Amino acid sequence: MLVIDPTTAFNVATMSFSRDDEASADAGAIGMLDQAGIRRDGMSEFFGRLAEEEGDVPDWLSTHP
């Protein structure tokens, strides 16, 4: 069983990442999806449906690059 102490959990939860870090992580994820043969258009479809149903992207998603 994996146990994470509260200090480690807090440190991970409050880490901040630059837009370059986010873009690099996204590029790596896309590469892994492609390598596994998994479609990668799900998020763009999700945001498209969200925009149609809700209008603007919610504030909690607006800071993601």
N, C-alpha and C positions, 0 to 999 in steps of 0.2 A: 504494500500500500504506500502510495506517495503522500508524504506529509510536508507541507510548506509552513515554515514558521511565520507568524504575523508580520514581522519586520520585512522579510523577503517579499511577502505578498504585497505589502504597502509599497515597497520600493518599485516593484514591477508595475503596479497599478498606477503609480504617479510619474512614471518615466515620460519624458517628452521626446518626440522624434521630429527631425526636420522634414521638410517636404522632399528633400533628396533621399532621406532614409525611407520614407513612405514609397516614393517612386521606385526605389531599388527593390524593396520588398514586393511591390506589385509586379514588377518585371520578373522577379524570381518565381512568384506564384504562377504567372502566366506560362513561364517556361516549364514548370512542373506539370501544369494542366495539359499543355501541348504534348509533353513527353508521355503522359499517361493516357493520351487519347480522349481526354475529357473536354467537353465543350466549355468555352470560356465566355460565352455571351450572356450568361445568366444575370450577372450584375447589371449590365447595360439594359437588359430587358426589365429588370426590377426597377431601376431608376426611371425608365421610360413609363412604366405603369404607374409608379408613384407620382410622377409629374402630371400624368393625365388625371389621376384620381384626386390628388391633393394640391395640385398647383406647384408651388415652389417646394424645393427640397427642405425637409425639416431642419431646424437649427442644429440639432445634434449630429446631423450628417454634413452640414455645410462646411465644416473645417477640414474635411478629408480632401486630399488633393485629387 
